[in-house]
C-alpha cells in the first residue's frame, strides 16, 4: 500500500469509526424508558441487526472484500 493510500485509509477510518460510535451512542439513548416506550423485542431486534453488521465488517476485513446489509426496518 502506498503511503498516500495508507494515509487516506487512516483518515477515512478514523472519521467513519468516530461517526459510527456517535451513532451507537445515540441508539443507546433510545434505551431510556423514561423517554421512550418500546417492546423488549424492539431492543432485541436493534441489537441483533447491529451485531450482524459488526460481524459483516469483521468478515470484510478478513477477506479484503465488501459486504453490506439491507436497510433496517424495526417493524
C-alpha positions in Angstrom: 0.0 0.0 0.0 1.4 3.3 -0.9 1.8 6.0 1.7 -0.9 8.1 0.1 -3.4 5.3 0.1 -2.5 4.4 3.6 -2.9 8.0 4.8 -6.3 8.1 3.0 -7.3 4.8 4.7 -6.4 6.1 8.2 -8.2 9.4 7.6 -11.4 7.8 6.4 -11.3 5.0 9.0 -10.9 7.5 11.9 -13.7 9.7 10.6 -16.1 6.8 9.9 -15.4 4.9 13.1 -16.0 8.2 15.1 -19.3 8.7 13.2 -20.3 5.1 13.9 -19.5 5.4 17.6 -21.5 8.6 17.9 -24.5 6.9 16.1 -24.2 3.9 18.5 -24.3 6.3 21.5 -27.5 7.9 20.1 -29.0 4.5 19.6 -28.1 3.6 23.2 -30.0 6.7 24.3 -33.2 5.1 22.9 -33.0 2.5 25.7 -34.1 5.2 28.2 -37.6 4.0 29.2 -38.2 7.4 30.9 -38.2 9.0 27.5 -39.4 6.2 25.1 -41.8 3.4 25.1 -40.8 0.2 23.3 -41.1 -3.6 23.5 -38.3 -5.8 24.6 -38.4 -7.4 21.1 -37.6 -3.9 19.6 -34.4 -3.7 21.6 -33.5 -7.2 20.7 -34.0 -6.6 17.0 -31.9 -3.4 17.1 -29.0 -5.2 18.9 -29.3 -8.2 16.7 -29.0 -6.2 13.4 -26.1 -4.2 14.8 -24.2 -7.3 15.8 -24.8 -8.8 12.4 -23.4 -5.7 10.7 -20.4 -5.8 13.0 -19.8 -9.4 12.0 -20.1 -8.4 8.4 -17.5 -5.7 8.9 -15.2 -8.2 10.6 -15.6 -10.7 7.7 -15.0 -7.9 5.1 -11.7 -7.0 6.7 -10.6 -10.7 7.0 -11.4 -11.3 3.3 -10.5 -7.9 1.9 -13.9 -7.8 0.3 -17.1 -5.8 0.5 -20.3 -6.8 2.3 -23.3 -4.8 3.2 -26.7 -5.4 4.9 -30.1 -4.4 3.7 -31.7 -1.3 5.2 -33.1 -1.7 8.7 -36.8 -1.7 9.4 -37.9 -2.1 13.0 -41.5 -3.2 12.2 
